[in-house]
Amino acid sequence: MLIKVELPNGESVNVPVEANSTPGHLKENLKYSIRVPPKMIKLTCEGRELDDIKPLSGDPNNVADGATLVAQAREGVPQEEVSAMKSSPAPTMIKKEEPPKPKKPRKEEVRPVLSDSDVKKVKTLAPGHQGWAVNASYLEPKSKKRHLAFFRVEALDDKKVYPQDEGSMSIALGDPQTSPVWTAVAKDLEIGEKANFTISRKALDFDPEGLNPTDSCNNWEIELVRVLDVEDLHEDYQQLLHLETTGGKERAEDLDTVAVHWRVRRWMAEGTFCIASSRERIAILPGYGLVPIEDQNAPPVSISIGEGQQEAAEAIASRVGLGGKGNLYLKSQALKANRPAGCVIMEVELKAMDTNRGPGTAGWRGWQSLINERETGDQWLEEADGRRKQLETFGMLRKSTEDSKGAETHVADQVHKFAFNAERRYRRALKWIDMDDQKDDRKMMLEQATLRVRLAKARALAHQRFGESAHETPAGEDEKAAVKEALELLGRVLKTGEELKNDSVVYECQRMKLQVCIQAEDVAEARKTLDFLLEKQPDDEELKSDSARINRLENVLSLKKGAGTVEDLQKDLQAAVTASDKAKVTEILQSLLDMFKESKVTWDAVRTCKVGKDVGNAMKMGDPDVAALARKAVGEIQALAQRAGLGL
């Protein structure tokens, strides 16, 4: 429903709310504009004070759609609380709807080469306070360091300023995706100097990433605010890192959990507006209504280094110590996952670090640390397995199309990424067990067995092939190594389970072995393992599904074998036709006809090797019996194509 809220300054704002939300929720939104703690805000409707914890539309509040609520600070608010709220900085609005700068359509995207007359310094308006010199190596296509220049700019002919706020626009000098004009201007200015320039419109009009002005203007007023030396993480201008403060000496390691504040700002000439933040809250502000803002008192959020969920934040957090702060300037194609599209600046401040790195380290909490590590791995493995099931279900329901292949590839990449995260967690937990003095304890041995079973699953899943051609494509060396290690891990677990006389460990180990054998295309071992499991749990529905998977695998392997047979028969047929050996031709045509009839080969294999052409050549030998047999073979090839078209 829509209600009207009257603020202490007399201004009213319309606010959409859920009928079952409470006045307490509204007070949390109002505290940013009234500047007092929520408990010291009084909300009334038609003279009645509303109950904080009861729904707006229910008794005793009974707020109707379109009602007006009056918000005011209670009398007697403790002065220290008022001072704390009022001394905190005004909330920054998050401009989520601020889009990337639209790219101008151009017939050519060729970076201009400057002539002597393209950039001319006309007059110095204000002297600089610090000289600087370009390091030529920083402008090379490959360099670990770059100059990041900050400008304030006015297009005098168009009366437009860049940026539109009080900040400055930033450009990496020598960047092949910005106009070379700005590198030439920076070379001609001292830091702090402001000057008039005339600039060629043609040389200026190059901005494929939306980072610099492209106004059709010749006269410019430009100030060089500062120049920073930044790190180019990939030496291609795509990821530029500036560390404002390095913080403490200790650095987060792979898989460490850290607490950070992060903010994403748009990177463009018009301004670096905040478009996302870990401090995001919803406020009711005069003139705006409900808007997202940054709450400077919001607690930091946790991220894990190296898990790839917030790659930009992780890249900064791993390079600073406690209290450190950094900015990562990202082009539109850099670290695209889990961030707004376009060119952005990621700001991260490291507030805390979990220093648990196993027994004997400061953060070690014994058994609790071990279980937490395993449960984190379990969460990743569950995510990976869920997406694997999505792919397999999709593959059984419909055939892949050009439209769906991109989505399937994306989900397959997620399976591999999430399984790899699980794998690393399990390895770290196993490493901790090996470091522990009680690793031979029965409880610890059972935990070790559990970790090895799940590591085996994660290891194999991280390299599993997906899609229609999964079993047609031979396993790569990485997958073979993963499957081999998984089977070795399961062998050790099976031995442990038998030594401890723990049937559940043995059963779970065999279940996992079945999955690995299917992935390894070892039908005989998979059948043997399935028989053992069915003997223990004959009513297990998942085992019945696994039996169907083995049947499908056998069929695929049979078809793969058939494809090789067709190619061999094709070569023999070519030789027999050349030698005019009618008896041999008849024998080969009959073999091909039987294979086509019984669908022992796929249409794709027949089409790829073009065996139909050789059947046609046999038909032209002049023998009526051979020709009749060849026509039957052609008919079965056509039937095979029709069945493939129907997905049969």
JOLIN-V852545 format. One record per pair of residues at least 12 apart in sequence whose C-alpha atoms are under 6 Angstrom apart, sorted by the first residue. I is the first residue (numbers start at 0). J is the second residue. D is the distance in Angstrom with one decimal. If there is no record, write none. Layout:
i=(I/I)
j=(J/J)
d=(D/D)
This chain:
i=(0/0/0/1/1/1/1/2/2/2/3/4/4/4/5/5/6/7/12/14/18/19/20/21/21/21/21/22/23/28/28/28/29/32/34/34/35/35/39/39/40/40/40/41/41/41/41/42/42/43/43/44/90/90/91/91/92/93/93/93/93/94/94/95/99/100/111/117/117/118/118/119/119/120/121/121/122/122/123/124/124/125/125/126/127/127/127/127/128/129/129/130/138/141/142/143/143/143/144/144/144/145/145/146/146/146/146/147/147/147/147/148/148/148/149/149/149/149/149/150/150/150/150/150/151/151/151/152/152/153/153/154/155/155/156/161/161/162/162/162/163/163/168/176/177/178/178/190/190/190/191/191/192/192/193/193/194/194/195/195/196/196/197/197/198/200/209/210/210/211/229/237/237/237/238/238/239/239/240/240/241/241/242/243/243/244/244/245/245/246/246/246/246/246/247/247/248/249/250/251/253/253/254/254/254/255/255/256/256/256/257/257/257/257/258/258/258/258/258/259/259/259/259/259/260/260/260/260/261/261/261/261/262/262/262/262/263/263/263/264/264/265/266/266/266/278/278/278/279/279/280/321/321/322/322/323/323/324/324/325/325/326/326/327/327/328/329/329/330/357/369/376/376/379/379/380/380/383/383/383/415/418/418/419/422/422/425/425/448/451/455/458/459/459/462/493/513/513/558/558/561/561/562/562/592/595/602/602/614)
j=(15/16/64/14/15/64/65/14/65/66/67/67/68/69/69/70/70/71/288/288/56/54/54/52/53/54/55/51/51/281/282/283/283/284/84/85/81/84/72/73/71/72/73/70/71/72/73/69/70/68/69/68/292/293/292/293/292/273/274/291/292/273/274/274/341/209/202/198/199/197/198/196/197/196/195/196/194/195/194/193/194/192/193/192/189/190/191/192/191/189/190/189/173/234/234/230/231/234/229/230/231/228/229/171/172/227/228/170/171/226/227/169/170/226/167/168/169/224/225/167/168/222/223/224/167/221/222/220/221/219/220/219/218/219/216/268/269/268/269/270/269/270/268/207/206/203/205/223/224/225/223/224/222/223/221/222/220/221/219/220/218/219/217/218/217/215/267/267/268/268/241/329/330/333/328/329/327/328/326/327/325/326/325/324/325/323/324/319/323/319/320/321/322/323/320/321/320/320/320/317/304/305/303/304/305/303/304/302/303/353/301/302/351/352/299/300/301/350/351/299/300/348/349/350/277/299/347/348/276/277/346/347/275/276/345/346/275/344/345/343/344/343/342/343/344/293/294/297/292/293/292/349/350/349/350/348/349/347/348/346/347/345/346/344/345/344/342/343/342/431/428/421/424/417/421/418/421/414/417/418/461/457/461/461/454/457/450/454/492/488/485/481/481/482/478/505/525/528/599/600/599/600/600/604/632/635/639/640/629)
d=(5.7/5.5/5.2/5.7/4.4/5.6/5.5/5.4/4.7/5.2/4.6/5.8/4.8/5.9/4.8/6.0/5.4/5.4/5.3/6.0/5.4/4.8/5.3/5.8/5.7/4.6/5.2/4.8/4.5/5.8/4.2/5.4/5.3/5.7/5.5/5.9/5.6/5.9/5.9/5.4/5.8/4.7/5.7/5.8/5.4/5.9/5.8/5.6/4.8/5.6/5.2/4.9/5.9/5.6/5.4/5.3/4.3/5.2/5.1/5.5/5.2/6.0/4.8/4.6/5.4/5.4/5.8/5.5/4.8/6.0/4.7/5.5/5.3/4.5/5.4/5.3/5.5/5.2/4.2/5.4/5.0/5.5/5.0/4.7/5.1/5.3/4.3/3.7/5.7/5.9/5.2/4.9/5.0/5.1/5.1/5.8/5.0/5.4/5.7/4.7/5.5/5.7/5.3/5.8/5.6/5.7/4.8/5.7/4.4/5.6/5.1/5.5/5.4/4.4/5.7/5.4/4.4/5.4/5.4/5.3/5.3/5.5/4.8/5.4/5.3/5.9/5.2/5.8/4.6/5.7/5.1/4.9/5.6/5.4/5.8/5.9/5.4/5.6/4.4/4.7/5.5/5.8/5.2/6.0/5.3/5.8/5.1/5.4/5.9/5.5/5.5/5.2/5.6/5.9/5.6/4.1/5.7/5.6/5.7/4.5/5.9/5.2/5.3/4.8/5.0/5.8/6.0/4.5/5.3/5.1/5.1/5.8/5.1/6.0/5.6/4.9/5.6/4.9/5.8/4.5/5.7/5.2/4.1/5.5/5.4/4.9/5.2/4.9/4.6/5.8/4.3/5.1/4.7/3.7/4.2/5.0/5.7/5.5/5.2/5.2/5.4/5.4/5.5/4.9/5.8/5.6/5.5/5.7/4.4/5.4/5.5/5.6/5.7/4.4/5.5/5.2/4.4/5.5/4.9/5.0/5.5/5.5/4.6/5.3/5.9/5.1/5.7/5.3/5.8/5.4/5.5/4.4/5.8/4.2/5.9/5.1/5.0/5.7/4.7/5.6/5.0/4.6/5.3/4.6/5.8/5.1/5.4/5.4/5.6/4.8/5.5/5.5/5.8/5.4/5.7/5.8/5.6/5.6/4.3/5.8/5.5/5.5/4.5/5.6/5.0/4.5/5.6/5.4/4.6/5.3/6.0/4.2/5.1/5.3/5.1/5.5/5.5/4.4/5.2/5.5/4.1/4.9/5.0/5.5/5.5/5.3/5.9/5.8/5.3/5.9/4.2/5.7/5.5/5.5/5.2/5.5/5.4/5.9/5.5/4.8/5.6/4.9/5.6/5.6/5.0/5.8/5.9/5.6/5.9)
